[in-house]
């Protein structure tokens, strides 16, 4: 599993908790907190049994992610690091904390959606977009605007691995 938690300026986040995001949708760019664990519009505010914290690249056209993907409901999840599992040559898995060498805060590509329970307030939630293998998409500063406001084709072109030489890995 990748991204069992990630860190940002104000602490550590786990699935189901609020996380800082940036979005630009039907108005100016804004910073806000969203629940980490996508609750689709059609779920009527009810999260599933397991939090949907990842939006795998190969599934962006599936029913769960199609609406946010095609509607441009993309966000930047701001972080200072994230955790992931990595297998060695013998297949043993170890947990690592990854952070870019520069800058201290970076953006992970995310999708968001709104869902409202019949008797409650609107819930806005998000999930990290991940590459095959489960590593989240890290966006460079030059790609952030295109991710937030570009077409689906422009955004898809940004879904590529971050150079491992630009990541500092620490065993957890």
Contact map, one row per residue, 1 for C-alpha under 8 A:
1111000000000000000000000000000000000000000000000000000000000000000000000000000000011000000000000000000000000000000000000000000000000100000000000000000000000000000000000000
1111000000000000000000000000000000000000000000000000000000000000000000000000000000111000000000000000000000000000000000000000000000000111000000000000000000000000000000000000
1111110000000000000000000000000000000000000000000000000000000000000000000000000001110000000000000000000000000000000000000000000000000011000000000000000000000000000000000000
1111110000000110000000000000000000000000000000000000000000000000000000000000000001110000000000000000000000000000000000000000000000000000000000000000000000000000000000000000
0011111000011110000000000000000000000000000000000000000000000000000000000000000001100000000000000000000000000000000000000000000000000000000000000000000000000000000000000000
0011111100011100000000000000000000000000000000000000000000000000000000000000001111100000000000000000000000000000000000000000000000000000000000000000000000000000000000000000
0000111111111000000000000000000000000000000000000000000000000000000000000000001111000000000000000000000000000000000000000000000000000000000000000000000000000000000000000000
0000011111111000000100000000000000000000000000000000000000000000000000000000011110000000000000000000000010000000000000000000000000000000000000000000000000000000000000000000
0000001111100000000000000000000000000000000000000000000000000000000000000000001100000000000000000000000010000000000000000000000000000000000000000000000000000000000000000000
0000001111110000000000000000000000000000000000000000000000000000000000000000000000000000000000000000000000000000000000000000000000000000000000000000000000000000000000000000
0000001111111000000000000000000000000000000000000000000000000000000000000000000000000000000000000000000000000000000000000000000000000000000000000000000000000000000000000000
0000111101111100000000000000000000000000000000000000000000000000000000000000000000000000000000000000000000000000000000000000000000000000000000000000000000000000000000000000
0000111100111110111000000000000000000000000000000000000000000000000000000000000000000000000000000000000000000000000000000000000000000000000000000000000000000000000000000000
0001110000011111100000000000000000010000000000000000000000000000000000000000000000000000000000000000000000000000000000000000000000000000000000000000000000000000000000000000
0001100000001111100000000000000000111000000000000010100000000000000000000000000000000000000000000000000000000000000000000000000000000000000000000000000000000000000000000000
0000000000000111110000000000000000111000000000000010000000000000000000000000000000000000000000000000000000000000000000000000000000000000000000000000000000000000000000000000
0000000000001111111000000000000000110000000000000000000000000000000000000000000000000000000000000000000000000000000000000000000000000000000000000000000000000000000000000000
0000000000001001111100000000000011110000000000000000000000000000000000000000000000000000000000000000000000000000000000000000000000000000000000000000000000000000000000000000
0000000000001000111110000000000011110000000000000000000000000000000000000000110000000000000000000000000000000000000000000000000000000000000000000000000000000000000000000000
0000000100000000011111000000001111000000000000000000000000000000000000000000110000000000000000000000000000000000000000000000000000000000000000000000000000000000000000000000
0000000000000000001111100000001111000000000000000000000000000000000000000011110000000000000000000000000000000000000000000000000000000000000000000000000000000000000000000000
0000000000000000000111110000111100000000000000000000000000000000000000000011110000000000000000000000000000000000000000000000000000000000000000000000000000000000000000000000
0000000000000000000011111000111000000000000000000000000000000000000000001111000000000000000000000000000000000000000000000000000000000000000000000001000000000000000000000000
0000000000000000000001111111110000000000000000000000000000000000000000000010000000000000000000000000000000000000000000000000000000000000000000000001100000000000000000000000
0000000000000000000000111111100000000000000000000000000000000000000000011000000000000000000000000000000000000000000000000000000000000000000000000001100000000000000000000000
0000000000000000000000011111000000000000000000000000000000000000000000000000000000000000000000000000000000000000000000000000000000000000000000000000000000000000000000000000
0000000000000000000000011111100000000000000000000000000000000000000000000000000000000000000000000000000000000000000000000000000000000000000000000000000000000000000000000000
0000000000000000000000011111110000000000000000000000000000000000000000000000000000000000000000000000000000000000000000000000000000000000000000000000000000000000000000000000
0000000000000000000001111011111000000000000000000000000000000000000000000000000000000000000000000000000000000000000000000000000000000000000000000000000000000000000000000000
0000000000000000000001110001111100000000000000000000000000000000000000000000000000000000000000000000000000000000000000000000000000000000000000000000000000000000000000000000
0000000000000000000111100000111110000000000000000000000000000000000000000000000000000000000000000000000000000000000000000000000000000000000000000000000000000000000000000000
0000000000000000000111000000011111000000000000000000000000000000000000000000000000000000000000000000000000000000000000000000000000000000000000000000000000000000000000000000
0000000000000000011110000000001111100000000000000000000000000000000000000000000000000000000000000000000000000000000000000000000000000000000000000000000000000000000000000000
0000000000000000011110000000000111110000000000000000000000000000000000000000000000000000000000000000000000000000000000000001110000000000000000000000000000000000000000000000
0000000000000011111000000000000011111100000000000000000000000000000000000000000000000000000000000000000000000000000000000011110000000000000000000000000000000000000000000000
0000000000000111111000000000000001111100000000000000100000000000000000000000000000000000000000000000000000000000000000000000111000000000000000000000000000000000000000000000
0000000000000011000000000000000000111110000000100011110000000000000000000000000000000000000000000000000000000000000000000000111000000000000000000000000000000000000000000000
0000000000000000000000000000000000111111000000100011100000000000000000000000000000000000000000000000000000000001100000000000111000000000000000000000000000000000000000000000
0000000000000000000000000000000000001111101011110001000000000000000000000000000000000000000000000000000000000000111000000011110000000000000000000000000000000000000000000000
0000000000000000000000000000000000000111111110000000000000000001000000000000000000000000000000000000000000000000111000000000000000000000000000000000000000000000000000000000
0000000000000000000000000000000000000011111110000000000000000000000000000000000000000000000000000000000000000000111100000000000000000000000000000000000000000000000000000000
0000000000000000000000000000000000000001111100000000000000000000000000000000000000000000000000000000000000000000001000000000000000000000000000000000000000000000000000000000
0000000000000000000000000000000000000011111111100000000000000000000000000000000000000000000000000000000000000000001000000000000000000000000000000000000000000000000000000000
0000000000000000000000000000000000000001111111000000000000000000000000000000000000000000000000000000000000000000001111000000000000000000000000000000000000000000000000000000
0000000000000000000000000000000000000011101111100000000000000000000000000000000000000000000000000000000000000000001111000110000000000000000000000000000000000000000000000000
0000000000000000000000000000000000000010001111110000000000000000000000000000000000000000000000000000000000000000000010000000000000000000000000000000000000000000000000000000
0000000000000000000000000000000000001110001011111110000000000000000000000000000000000000000000000000000000000000000000000000000000000000000000000000000000000000000000000000
0000000000000000000000000000000000000010000001111111000000000000000000000000000000000000000000000000000000000000000000000000000000000000000000000000000000000000000000000000
0000000000000000000000000000000000000000000000111110000000000000000000000000000000000000000000000000000000000000000000000000000000000000000000000000000000000000000000000000
0000000000000000000000000000000000000000000000111111000000000000000000000000000000000000000000000000000000000000000000000000000000000000000000000000000000000000000000000000
0000000000000011000000000000000000001100000000111111100000000000000000000000000000000000000000000000000000000000000000000000000000000000000000000000000000000000000000000000
0000000000000000000000000000000000001110000000010111111000000000000000000000000000000000000000000000000000000000000000000000001000000000000000000000000000000000000000000000
0000000000000010000000000000000000011100000000000011111000000000000000000000000000000000000000000000000000000000000000000000011100000000000000000000000000000000000000000000
0000000000000000000000000000000000001000000000000001111100000000000000000000000000000000000000000000000000000000000000000000001111000000000000000000000000000000000000000000
0000000000000000000000000000000000000000000000000001111110110000100000000000000000000000000000000000000000000110000000000000001111000000000000000000000000000000000000000000
0000000000000000000000000000000000000000000000000000011111110000000000000000000000000000000000000000000000000000000000000000000011110100000000000000000000000000000000000000
0000000000000000000000000000000000000000000000000000001111110000000000000000000000000000000000000000000000000000000000000000000011110000000000000000000000000010000000000000
0000000000000000000000000000000000000000000000000000000111111000000000000000000000000000000000000000000000000000000000000000000000110000000000000000000000000000000000000000
0000000000000000000000000000000000000000000000000000001111111100100000000000000000000000000000000000000000000000000000000000000000000000000000000000000000000000000000000000
0000000000000000000000000000000000000000000000000000001111111101110010000000000000000000000000000000000000000000000000000000000000000000000000000000000000000000000000000000
0000000000000000000000000000000000000000000000000000000001111110110010000000000000000000000000000000000000000000000000000000000000000000000000000000000000000000000000000000
0000000000000000000000000000000000000000000000000000000000111111110000000000000000000000000000000000000000000000000000000000000000000000000000000000000000000000000000000000
0000000000000000000000000000000000000000000000000000000000001111111000000000000000000000000000000000000000000000000000000000000000000000000000000000000000000000000000000000
0000000000000000000000000000000000000001000000000000000000010111111000000000000000000000000000000000000000000000000000000000000000000000000000000000000000000000000000000000
0000000000000000000000000000000000000000000000000000001000111111111110000000000000000000000000000000000000000010000000000000000000000000000000000000000000000000000000000000
0000000000000000000000000000000000000000000000000000000000011111111111000000000000000000000000000000000000000000000000000000000000000000000000000000000000000000000000000000
0000000000000000000000000000000000000000000000000000000000000011111111100000000000000000000000000000000000000000000000000000000000000000000000000000000000000000000000000000
0000000000000000000000000000000000000000000000000000000000000000111111111100000000000000000000000000000000000011100000000000000000000000000000000000000000000000000000000000
0000000000000000000000000000000000000000000000000000000000011000111111111100000000000000000000000000000000000010000000000000000000000000000000000000000100000000000000000000
0000000000000000000000000000000000000000000000000000000000000000011111111000000000000000000000000000000000000000000000000000000000000000000000000000000100000000000000000000
0000000000000000000000000000000000000000000000000000000000000000001111111000000000000000000000000000000000000000000000000000000000000000000000000000000000000000000000000000
0000000000000000000000001000000000000000000000000000000000000000000111111100000000000000000000000000000000000000000000000000000000000000000000000001111100000000000000000000
0000000000000000000000101000000000000000000000000000000000000000000111111110000000000000000000000000000000000011100000000000000000000000000000000001000000000000000000000000
0000000000000000000000100000000000000000000000000000000000000000000110011111000000000000000000000000000000001111000000000000000000000000000000000011000000000000000000000000
0000000000000000000011110000000000000000000000000000000000000000000000001111100000000000000000000000000000001111000000000000000000000000000000000011000000000000000000000000
0000000000000000000011100000000000000000000000000000000000000000000000000111110000000000000000000000000000111100000000000000000000000000000000010001000000000000000000000000
0000000000000000001111000000000000000000000000000000000000000000000000000011111000000000000000000000000000111100000000000000000100000000000000000000000000000000000000000000
0000000100000000001111000000000000000000000000000000000000000000000000000001111100000000000000000000000011110000000000000000000000000000000000000000000000000000000000000000
0000011110000000000000000000000000000000000000000000000000000000000000000000111111000000000000000000000011110000000000000000000000000000000000000000000000000000000000000000
0000011110000000000000000000000000000000000000000000000000000000000000000000011111000000000000000010000111000000000000000000000000000000000000000000000000000000000000000000
0000011100000000000000000000000000000000000000000000000000000000000000000000001111100000000000001111000010000000000000000000000000000000000000000000000000000000000000000000
0011111000000000000000000000000000000000000000000000000000000000000000000000001111110000000000001110000000000000000000000000000000000000000000000000000000000000000000000000
0111110000000000000000000000000000000000000000000000000000000000000000000000000011111000000000111100000000000000000000000000000000000000000000000000000000000000000000000000
1111000000000000000000000000000000000000000000000000000000000000000000000000000001111100000000111100000000000000000000000000000000000010000000000000000000000000000000000000
1100000000000000000000000000000000000000000000000000000000000000000000000000000000111110000011110000000000000000000000000000000000000000000000000000000000000000000000000000
0000000000000000000000000000000000000000000000000000000000000000000000000000000000011111000011110000000000000000000000000000000000000000000000000000000000000000000000000000
0000000000000000000000000000000000000000000000000000000000000000000000000000000000001111111111000000000000000000000000000000000000000000000000000000000000000000000000000000
0000000000000000000000000000000000000000000000000000000000000000000000000000000000000111111111000000000000000000000000000000000000000000000000000000000000000000000000000000
0000000000000000000000000000000000000000000000000000000000000000000000000000000000000011111100000000000000000000000000000000000000000000000000000000000000000000000000000000
0000000000000000000000000000000000000000000000000000000000000000000000000000000000000011111100000000000000000000000000000000000000000000000000000000000000000000000000000000
0000000000000000000000000000000000000000000000000000000000000000000000000000000000000011111110000000000000000000000000000000000000000000000000000000000000000000000000000000
0000000000000000000000000000000000000000000000000000000000000000000000000000000000000011111111000000000000000000000000000000000000000000000000000000000000000000000000000000
0000000000000000000000000000000000000000000000000000000000000000000000000000000000001111001111100000000000000000000000000000000000000000000000000000000000000000000000000000
0000000000000000000000000000000000000000000000000000000000000000000000000000000000001111000111110000000000000000000000000000000000000000000000000000000000000000000000000011
0000000000000000000000000000000000000000000000000000000000000000000000000000000000111100000011111000000000000000000000000000000000000000000000000000000000000000000000000011
0000000000000000000000000000000000000000000000000000000000000000000000000000000000111100000001111100000000000000000000000000000000000000000000000000000000000000000000001111
0000000000000000000000000000000000000000000000000000000000000000000000000000000011110000000000111110000000000000000000000000000000000000000000000000000000000000000000001111
0000000000000000000000000000000000000000000000000000000000000000000000000000000011110000000000011111000000000000000000000000000000000000000000000000000000000000000000111100
0000000000000000000000000000000000000000000000000000000000000000000000000000000111000000000000001111100100000000000000000000000000000000000000000000000000000000000000111000
0000000000000000000000000000000000000000000000000000000000000000000000000000000010000000000000000111111101000000000000000000000000000000000000000000000000000000000001110000
0000000000000000000000000000000000000000000000000000000000000000000000000000000000000000000000000011111100000000000000000000000000000000000000000000000000000000000001110000
0000000000000000000000000000000000000000000000000000000000000000000000000000000000000000000000000001111100000000000000000000000000000000000000000000000000000000000001000000
0000000000000000000000000000000000000000000000000000000000000000000000000000000000000000000000000001111111000000000000000000000000000000000000000000000000000000000000000000
0000000000000000000000000000000000000000000000000000000000000000000000000000000100000000000000000011111111000000000000000000000000000000000000000000000000000000000000000000
0000000110000000000000000000000000000000000000000000000000000000000000000000011110000000000000000000001111100000000000000000000000000000000000000000000000000000000000000000
0000000000000000000000000000000000000000000000000000000000000000000000000000011100000000000000000001001111110000000000000000000000000000011110000000000000000000000000000000
0000000000000000000000000000000000000000000000000000000000000000000000000001111000000000000000000000000011111000000000000000000000000000011110010000000000000000000000000000
0000000000000000000000000000000000000000000000000000000000000000000000000001111000000000000000000000000001111100000000000000000110000001111000000000000000000000000000000000
0000000000000000000000000000000000000000000000000000000000000000000000000111100000000000000000000000000000111110000000000000000110000001111000000010000000000000000000000000
0000000000000000000000000000000000000000000000000000001000000000000000000111100000000000000000000000000000011111000000000000011110000000000000000000000000000000000000000000
0000000000000000000000000000000000000000000000000000001000000000100110001110000000000000000000000000000000001111100000000000011110000000000000000000000000000000000000000000
0000000000000000000000000000000000000100000000000000000000000000000100001110000000000000000000000000000000000111110000000001111000000000000000000000000000000000000000000000
0000000000000000000000000000000000000111100000000000000000000000000100001000000000000000000000000000000000000011111000000001110000000000000000000000000000000000000000000000
0000000000000000000000000000000000000011100000000000000000000000000000000000000000000000000000000000000000000001111100000111100000000000000000000000000000000000000000000000
0000000000000000000000000000000000000011111110000000000000000000000000000000000000000000000000000000000000000000111110000111000000000000000000000000000000000000000000000000
0000000000000000000000000000000000000000100110000000000000000000000000000000000000000000000000000000000000000000011111011110000000000000000000000000000000000000000000000000
0000000000000000000000000000000000000000000111000000000000000000000000000000000000000000000000000000000000000000001111111100000000000000000000000000000000000000000000000000
0000000000000000000000000000000000000000000110000000000000000000000000000000000000000000000000000000000000000000000111110000000000000000000000000000000000000000000000000000
0000000000000000000000000000000000000000000000000000000000000000000000000000000000000000000000000000000000000000000011111000000000000000000000000000000000000000000000000000
0000000000000000000000000000000000000000000000000000000000000000000000000000000000000000000000000000000000000000000111111100000000000000000000000000000000000000000000000000
0000000000000000000000000000000000000000000000000000000000000000000000000000000000000000000000000000000000000000000110111110000000000000000000000000000000000000000000000000
0000000000000000000000000000000000000000000010000000000000000000000000000000000000000000000000000000000000000000011110011111000000000000000000000000000000000000000000000000
0000000000000000000000000000000000100010000010000000000000000000000000000000000000000000000000000000000000000000011100001111100000000000000000000000000000000000000000000000
0000000000000000000000000000000001100010000000000000000000000000000000000000000000000000000000000000000000000001111000000111110000000000000000000000000000000000000000000000
0000000000000000000000000000000001111110000000000000000000000000000000000000000000000000000000000000000000000001110000000011111000000000000000000000000000000000000000000000
0000000000000000000000000000000001111110000000000000100000000000000000000000000000000000000000000000000000000111100000000001111100000000000000000000000000000000000000000000
0000000000000000000000000000000000011100000000000001111000000000000000000000000000000000000000000000000000000111000000000000111110000000000000000000000000000000000000000000
0000000000000000000000000000000000000000000000000000111000000000000000000000100000000000000000000000000000011110000000000000011111000001100000000000000000000000000000000000
0000000000000000000000000000000000000000000000000000011110000000000000000000000000000000000000000000000000011110000000000000001111100001100000000000000000000000000000000000
0000000000000000000000000000000000000000000000000000011110000000000000000000000000000000000000000000000000000000000000000000000111111111100000000000000000000000000000000000
0000000000000000000000000000000000000000000000000000000111000000000000000000000000000000000000000000000000000000000000000000000011111111100000000000000000000011100000000000
0000000000000000000000000000000000000000000000000000000111000000000000000000000000000000000000000000000000000000000000000000000001111110000000000000000000000000000000000000
0000000000000000000000000000000000000000000000000000000000000000000000000000000000000000000000000000000000000000000000000000000001111110000000000000000000000000000000000000
1100000000000000000000000000000000000000000000000000000100000000000000000000000000000000000000000000000000000000000000000000000001111111000000000000000000000000000000000000
0110000000000000000000000000000000000000000000000000000000000000000000000000000000010000000000000000000000000000000000000000000001111111100000000000000000000000000000000000
0110000000000000000000000000000000000000000000000000000000000000000000000000000000000000000000000000000000011000000000000000000111100111110000000000000000000000000000000000
0000000000000000000000000000000000000000000000000000000000000000000000000000000000000000000000000000000000011000000000000000000111100011111000000000000000000011110000000000
0000000000000000000000000000000000000000000000000000000000000000000000000000000000000000000000000000000001111000000000000000000000000001111100000000000000000000110000000000
0000000000000000000000000000000000000000000000000000000000000000000000000000000000000000000000000000000001111000000000000000000000000000111111110000000000000100010000000000
0000000000000000000000000000000000000000000000000000000000000000000000000000000000000000000000000000000001100000000000000000000000000000011111110000000000000000000000000000
0000000000000000000000000000000000000000000000000000000000000000000000000000000000000000000000000000000001100000000000000000000000000000001111110000000000000000000000000000
0000000000000000000000000000000000000000000000000000000000000000000000000000000000000000000000000000000000000000000000000000000000000000001111111000000000000000000000000000
0000000000000000000000000000000000000000000000000000000000000000000000000000000000000000000000000000000000000000000000000000000000000000001111111110000000000100000000000000
0000000000000000000000000000000000000000000000000000000000000000000000000001000000000000000000000000000000100000000000000000000000000000001111111111000000000000000000000000
0000000000000000000000000000000000000000000000000000000000000000000000000000000000000000000000000000000000000000000000000000000000000000000001111111110000000000000000000000
0000000000000000000000000000000000000000000000000000000000000000000000000000000000000000000000000000000000000000000000000000000000000000000000111111111001100000000000000000
0000000000000000000000000000000000000000000000000000000000000000000000000110000000000000000000000000000000001000000000000000000000000000000000111111110001100100000000000000
0000000000000000000000111000000000000000000000000000000000000000000000011111000000000000000000000000000000000000000000000000000000000000000000011111110000100000000000000000
0000000000000000000000011000000000000000000000000000000000000000000000010000000000000000000000000000000000000000000000000000000000000000000000001111111000000000000000000000
0000000000000000000000000000000000000000000000000000000000000000000000010000000000000000000000000000000000000000000000000000000000000000000000001111111111100000000000000000
0000000000000000000000000000000000000000000000000000000000000000000000010000000000000000000000000000000000000000000000000000000000000000000000000100111111100000000000000000
0000000000000000000000000000000000000000000000000000000000000000000011010000000000000000000000000000000000000000000000000000000000000000000000000000011111110000000000000000
0000000000000000000000000000000000000000000000000000000000000000000000000000000000000000000000000000000000000000000000000000000000000000000000000000011111111000000000000000
0000000000000000000000000000000000000000000000000000000000000000000000000000000000000000000000000000000000000000000000000000000000000000000000000110011111111100000000000000
0000000000000000000000000000000000000000000000000000000000000000000000000000000000000000000000000000000000000000000000000000000000000000000000000111011111111110000000000000
0000000000000000000000000000000000000000000000000000000000000000000000000000000000000000000000000000000000000000000000000000000000000000000000000000000111111110000000000000
0000000000000000000000000000000000000000000000000000000000000000000000000000000000000000000000000000000000000000000000000000000000000000000000000000000011111111000000000000
0000000000000000000000000000000000000000000000000000000000000000000000000000000000000000000000000000000000000000000000000000000000000000001000100010000001111111000000000000
0000000000000000000000000000000000000000000000000000000010000000000000000000000000000000000000000000000000000000000000000000000000100000100000000000000000111111100000000000
0000000000000000000000000000000000000000000000000000000000000000000000000000000000000000000000000000000000000000000000000000000000100000100000000000000000001111110000000000
0000000000000000000000000000000000000000000000000000000000000000000000000000000000000000000000000000000000000000000000000000000000100000110000000000000000000011111000000000
0000000000000000000000000000000000000000000000000000000000000000000000000000000000000000000000000000000000000000000000000000000000000000111000000000000000000001111101000000
0000000000000000000000000000000000000000000000000000000000000000000000000000000000000000000000000000000000000000000000000000000000000000000000000000000000000000111111100000
0000000000000000000000000000000000000000000000000000000000000000000000000000000000000000000000000000000000000000000000000000000000000000000000000000000000000000011111100000
0000000000000000000000000000000000000000000000000000000000000000000000000000000000000000000000000000000000000000000000000000000000000000000000000000000000000000001111110000
0000000000000000000000000000000000000000000000000000000000000000000000000000000000000000000000000001110000000000000000000000000000000000000000000000000000000000011111110000
0000000000000000000000000000000000000000000000000000000000000000000000000000000000000000000000000111100000000000000000000000000000000000000000000000000000000000001111111000
0000000000000000000000000000000000000000000000000000000000000000000000000000000000000000000000000111100000000000000000000000000000000000000000000000000000000000000011111100
0000000000000000000000000000000000000000000000000000000000000000000000000000000000000000000000011110000000000000000000000000000000000000000000000000000000000000000000111110
0000000000000000000000000000000000000000000000000000000000000000000000000000000000000000000000011100000000000000000000000000000000000000000000000000000000000000000000011111
0000000000000000000000000000000000000000000000000000000000000000000000000000000000000000000001111000000000000000000000000000000000000000000000000000000000000000000000001111
0000000000000000000000000000000000000000000000000000000000000000000000000000000000000000000001111000000000000000000000000000000000000000000000000000000000000000000000000111
